[in-house]
């Protein structure tokens, strides 16, 4: 039997390149992630963290002119 060598490994078998500091989710090579406040975060956690940081500036519609 002849050995077949794959040049493109199965992406589902790749080892994670990192872990999200907030949710613990695995981050794979080529996947979007952010280093915010010294921590590596996945896309979902980065958005939530940014909104938490901006919470003191949150207004409701109609309050901006007051």
LUMPABA-263626 format. One record per residue: residue number from 0; residue in three letters; x, y, z of N, C-alpha, C, O, CB in turn. Coordinates in pm, whole numbers, padded with zeros to 5 digits. Glycine has a CB too. Layout:
BEGIN
(NUM, Ala, (X, Y, Z), (X, Y, Z), (X, Y, Z), (X, Y, Z), (X, Y, Z)),
...
***
This chain:
BEGIN
(0, Unk, (00084, -00116, 00000), (00000, 00000, 00000), (00089, 00124, 00000), (00187, 00132, 00074), (-00096, -00001, 00121)),
(1, Unk, (00055, 00219, -00083), (00132, 00342, -00097), (00089, 00445, 00008), (-00031, 00463, 00032), (00116, 00400, -00240)),
(2, Unk, (00186, 00511, 00071), (00156, 00614, 00170), (00116, 00743, 00099), (00179, 00783, 00001), (00278, 00639, 00263)),
(3, Unk, (00012, 00807, 00149), (-00035, 00934, 00094), (-00007, 01042, 00197), (-00055, 01036, 00310), (-00187, 00930, 00057)),
(4, Unk, (00072, 01142, 00155), (00106, 01253, 00245), (00019, 01372, 00209), (00017, 01415, 00093), (00257, 01289, 00236)),
(5, Unk, (-00050, 01423, 00306), (-00135, 01540, 00281), (-00052, 01667, 00291), (00025, 01685, 00385), (-00253, 01545, 00382)),
(6, Unk, (-00068, 01754, 00192), (00003, 01881, 00196), (-00078, 01986, 00272), (-00021, 02079, 00329), (00032, 01931, 00053)),
(7, Unk, (-00208, 01971, 00274), (-00295, 02063, 00348), (-00362, 01985, 00461), (-00457, 01910, 00436), (-00402, 02128, 00253)),
(8, Unk, (-00314, 02000, 00585), (-00373, 01925, 00694), (-00518, 01968, 00720), (-00557, 02081, 00690), (-00290, 01943, 00820)),
(9, Unk, (-00594, 01877, 00775), (-00733, 01902, 00806), (-00741, 02016, 00908), (-00684, 02004, 01016), (-00802, 01773, 00861)),
(10, Unk, (-00811, 02127, 00877), (-00816, 02240, 00970), (-00884, 02206, 01103), (-00860, 02273, 01203), (-00888, 02355, 00905)),
(11, Unk, (-00968, 02104, 01104), (-01035, 02066, 01228), (-00941, 01992, 01323), (-00974, 01973, 01441), (-01156, 01978, 01197)),
(12, Unk, (-00826, 01951, 01274), (-00730, 01879, 01357), (-00614, 01967, 01401), (-00523, 01920, 01470), (-00676, 01760, 01283)),
(13, Unk, (-00616, 02095, 01362), (-00508, 02185, 01400), (-00509, 02211, 01550), (-00614, 02213, 01614), (-00518, 02318, 01324)),
(14, Unk, (-00392, 02230, 01604), (-00380, 02264, 01746), (-00415, 02411, 01763), (-00381, 02493, 01677), (-00235, 02233, 01799)),
(15, Unk, (-00480, 02448, 01872), (-00511, 02590, 01894), (-00385, 02672, 01911), (-00285, 02625, 01966), (-00601, 02606, 02016)),
(16, Unk, (-00390, 02797, 01864), (-00276, 02887, 01876), (-00280, 02964, 02007), (-00181, 03023, 02047), (-00272, 02985, 01758)),
(17, Unk, (-00394, 02963, 02072), (-00409, 03034, 02199), (-00544, 03006, 02260), (-00624, 02929, 02206), (-00391, 03184, 02179)),
(18, Unk, (-00568, 03069, 02373), (-00694, 03052, 02446), (-00744, 03189, 02488), (-00665, 03273, 02533), (-00675, 02959, 02570)),
(19, Unk, (-00873, 03213, 02475), (-00933, 03339, 02518), (-00921, 03349, 02670), (-00956, 03256, 02742), (-01082, 03348, 02472)),
(20, Unk, (-00871, 03463, 02716), (-00851, 03482, 02860), (-00982, 03496, 02936), (-00985, 03481, 03058), (-00765, 03605, 02883)),
(21, Unk, (-01089, 03523, 02866), (-01217, 03546, 02932), (-01305, 03423, 02934), (-01353, 03383, 03041), (-01289, 03658, 02865)),
(22, Unk, (-01328, 03361, 02820), (-01421, 03248, 02814), (-01349, 03114, 02808), (-01412, 03010, 02827), (-01511, 03262, 02694)),
(23, Unk, (-01219, 03115, 02782), (-01144, 02990, 02775), (-01156, 02919, 02641), (-01107, 02807, 02626), (-01188, 02899, 02883)),
(24, Unk, (-01221, 02983, 02545), (-01236, 02924, 02412), (-01103, 02917, 02339), (-01015, 03001, 02358), (-01335, 03003, 02330)),
(25, Unk, (-01090, 02817, 02254), (-00966, 02800, 02179), (-00962, 02895, 02060), (-01063, 02917, 01993), (-00952, 02654, 02131)),
(26, Unk, (-00845, 02950, 02034), (-00821, 03040, 01921), (-00729, 02968, 01823), (-00620, 02925, 01860), (-00760, 03177, 01967)),
(27, Unk, (-00774, 02955, 01699), (-00699, 02882, 01598), (-00625, 02977, 01505), (-00665, 03092, 01490), (-00791, 02792, 01518)),
(28, Unk, (-00517, 02930, 01444), (-00440, 03014, 01352), (-00529, 03073, 01243), (-00609, 03001, 01182), (-00326, 02933, 01288)),
(29, Unk, (-00517, 03202, 01218), (-00595, 03270, 01116), (-00728, 03324, 01167), (-00795, 03399, 01095), (-00621, 03176, 01003)),
(30, Unk, (-00767, 03290, 01288), (-00893, 03336, 01346), (-00874, 03475, 01406), (-00769, 03505, 01462), (-00945, 03236, 01453)),
(31, Unk, (-00976, 03560, 01394), (-00968, 03695, 01449), (-00966, 03691, 01601), (-01044, 03618, 01662), (-01086, 03781, 01400)),
(32, Unk, (-00876, 03769, 01661), (-00869, 03782, 01806), (-00805, 03916, 01836), (-00745, 03978, 01748), (-00789, 03664, 01872)),
(33, Unk, (-00817, 03961, 01960), (-00765, 04091, 02000), (-00686, 04078, 02128), (-00721, 03999, 02216), (-00879, 04192, 02017)),
(34, Unk, (-00579, 04157, 02139), (-00507, 04169, 02264), (-00549, 04302, 02324), (-00503, 04408, 02281), (-00349, 04159, 02244)),
(35, Unk, (-00637, 04295, 02423), (-00690, 04414, 02488), (-00658, 04408, 02637), (-00676, 04305, 02701), (-00843, 04426, 02466)),
(36, Unk, (-00611, 04520, 02689), (-00580, 04530, 02831), (-00488, 04417, 02877), (-00500, 04368, 02989), (-00709, 04527, 02913)),
(37, Unk, (-00396, 04378, 02790), (-00297, 04275, 02823), (-00347, 04132, 02812), (-00274, 04040, 02848), (-00248, 04298, 02959)),
(38, Unk, (-00467, 04112, 02764), (-00524, 03976, 02754), (-00563, 03946, 02611), (-00606, 04035, 02538), (-00646, 03961, 02847)),
(39, Unk, (-00548, 03822, 02571), (-00589, 03776, 02438), (-00735, 03736, 02446), (-00772, 03650, 02526), (-00500, 03657, 02388)),
(40, Unk, (-00821, 03800, 02363), (-00965, 03777, 02368), (-01019, 03736, 02233), (-00972, 03782, 02129), (-01036, 03901, 02417)),
(41, Unk, (-01120, 03647, 02235), (-01189, 03608, 02112), (-01279, 03723, 02067), (-01293, 03822, 02138), (-01272, 03478, 02133)),
(42, Unk, (-01338, 03710, 01950), (-01420, 03818, 01893), (-01538, 03853, 01983), (-01565, 03971, 02005), (-01469, 03778, 01756)),
(43, Unk, (-01609, 03755, 02034), (-01725, 03781, 02118), (-01688, 03848, 02249), (-01754, 03943, 02291), (-01798, 03653, 02146)),
(44, Unk, (-01585, 03800, 02313), (-01543, 03856, 02442), (-01483, 03995, 02426), (-01500, 04079, 02514), (-01441, 03764, 02509)),
(45, Unk, (-01414, 04021, 02316), (-01355, 04153, 02294), (-01464, 04258, 02282), (-01452, 04367, 02336), (-01266, 04153, 02168)),
(46, Unk, (-01570, 04226, 02211), (-01683, 04319, 02197), (-01751, 04346, 02330), (-01781, 04461, 02363), (-01784, 04265, 02097)),
(47, Unk, (-01775, 04241, 02408), (-01839, 04258, 02539), (-01749, 04338, 02633), (-01798, 04424, 02707), (-01871, 04120, 02601)),
(48, Unk, (-01620, 04312, 02631), (-01527, 04384, 02719), (-01521, 04532, 02682), (-01518, 04618, 02770), (-01385, 04322, 02711)),
(49, Unk, (-01519, 04561, 02553), (-01516, 04701, 02510), (-01643, 04773, 02554), (-01635, 04888, 02598), (-01501, 04710, 02356)),
(50, Unk, (-01758, 04709, 02544), (-01883, 04771, 02588), (-01884, 04793, 02739), (-01939, 04892, 02787), (-02002, 04686, 02547)),
(51, Unk, (-01826, 04702, 02815), (-01817, 04719, 02960), (-01731, 04841, 02995), (-01763, 04917, 03086), (-01758, 04592, 03026)),
(52, Unk, (-01621, 04859, 02921), (-01534, 04974, 02945), (-01603, 05105, 02910), (-01574, 05209, 02970), (-01404, 04959, 02866)),
(53, Unk, (-01693, 05102, 02812), (-01763, 05222, 02769), (-01893, 05246, 02846), (-01961, 05345, 02820), (-01792, 05214, 02622)),
(54, Unk, (-01929, 05159, 02938), (-02055, 05168, 03011), (-02075, 05302, 03081), (-02189, 05350, 03084), (-02062, 05058, 03113)),
(55, Unk, (-01972, 05366, 03139), (-01995, 05496, 03204), (-02044, 05606, 03108), (-02101, 05706, 03153), (-01868, 05542, 03270)),
(56, Unk, (-02024, 05588, 02979), (-02063, 05687, 02880), (-02196, 05653, 02813), (-02237, 05722, 02720), (-01955, 05701, 02775)),
(57, Unk, (-02262, 05548, 02859), (-02386, 05501, 02797), (-02500, 05596, 02829), (-02516, 05639, 02943), (-02421, 05358, 02845)),
(58, Unk, (-02578, 05630, 02729), (-02695, 05716, 02741), (-02814, 05648, 02677), (-02799, 05550, 02605), (-02670, 05854, 02677)),
(59, Unk, (-02929, 05700, 02703), (-03050, 05657, 02633), (-03086, 05766, 02532), (-03055, 05883, 02553), (-03168, 05630, 02732)),
(60, Unk, (-03150, 05727, 02425), (-03188, 05822, 02321), (-03270, 05935, 02384), (-03363, 05909, 02461), (-03268, 05752, 02207)),
(61, Unk, (-03237, 06058, 02351), (-03305, 06173, 02404), (-03234, 06235, 02523), (-03264, 06349, 02560), (-03444, 06136, 02443)),
(62, Unk, (-03141, 06164, 02586), (-03068, 06217, 02700), (-02940, 06289, 02659), (-02879, 06358, 02741), (-03034, 06105, 02798)),
(63, Unk, (-02898, 06275, 02536), (-02768, 06327, 02493), (-02764, 06480, 02500), (-02656, 06536, 02520), (-02737, 06281, 02351)),
(64, Unk, (-02874, 06548, 02483), (-02876, 06693, 02483), (-02881, 06754, 02622), (-02870, 06876, 02635), (-02990, 06741, 02404)),
(65, Unk, (-02899, 06676, 02724), (-02915, 06729, 02861), (-02784, 06759, 02927), (-02781, 06805, 03041), (-02992, 06632, 02946)),
***
